[in-house]
Amino acid sequence: MILVTGATGTIGREVLRLLPAGQAVRIMARNPAQVADATRNAEIVHGDFTDPSSLTDALHNVHTAFLVTNPDGADDARFLDPARAAGVRHIVKLSAAAVTDSGAEDLITRHQRHNEELLRASGMDWTLLRPRAFMSNTLSWARSVRADGVVRALYGISVNACVDPRDVAEAAVQALTGAPGEHAGRAYTLTGPQALSAAQQTAQLAGLLGQELRFEELSPQQAREGLGARYPADIADALLESARRQHSGSKGVVDP
C-alpha cells in the first residue's frame, strides 16, 4: 500500500494520476469529502498531521509514503514516528533544490534542511525530491494577464531552471514504485531543460496566447507589499531572499 499526502496539491494530484493501475493507494486528507479522486480507485481516509491517532489509522498496512508538508511547520516530525511505528519502509519526500545551495539561509530553506535531516535519521529508507520552482507558478500571473495584458514580477531578467510539476510527479512515481532499495538513500535535484527569466516566460506566453503581453518589473518594495498581503512577514522575507539569490544566478543551473 502506498500512502499519498498532499493529494490535492500541485504535485500530489499528478502523482495520483500517474501511479499505475492496480497499485493499492490510500489518500490521506484532512477532509476526505473534499478530495476529488476522479483518476483512480483509491482509498480515501481522514488524516491530520496534528492528530496522532488519525496518522496511526492512515498508516496501517502502508509500506511506502509520499510525504508533502509545509516546510515552515512541524508536520514532518509529527509524521515520522507514527510511520516508523506502523512499519513503513520507505518515505519519498518532496523537498526543494535550495537545500543544496550553501548561500541559502532563509527561514523556509532552513526548515527544509531540518526536515530532510529528520527523515535521514528516522531509520526508514528515504528518497528526496528537490525540484526547482514549478513552471505552473506562472499561473499566479493569470489575473493581471486577463485584466491588463501585463506580467509583473521581481527581477525580470534573472533566470530559474524551473520544472514542470508533471515531471516532478513522474520522478516521484518512479521512486514510489521502484524495486525495493532502488532509490533508497538518493536525493534528486529536478530542473527543467532550460533556465528562463520572467521576461522570457512572458514572451513565450504571449506567443502561445496569441496576444501582446507587457512585462513590468516590480521594485523590491512593491514585491514586499504584494507578498505581505498573502503571507506572514517571516515567510514574505524568506521568499524575497529566495528571489535575491535567483537574481545572483544561483538557480540557473540545468541538472541533467
Secondary structure by P-SEA (a helix, b strand, c coil): cbbbcccccccaaaaaaccccccbbbbbbcccccccccccbbbbbbbbcccaaaaaaaaccccccccccccccccccccaaaaaaaccccccccccccccccccccaaaaaaaaaaaaaaaccccbbbbbbcccccccccaaaaaacccccccccccbbbccccaaaaaaaaaaaacccccccccbbbbbbccccccaaaaaaaaaaaacbbbbbbbbcaaaaaaaaaacccaaaaaaaaaaaaaaaacccccccc
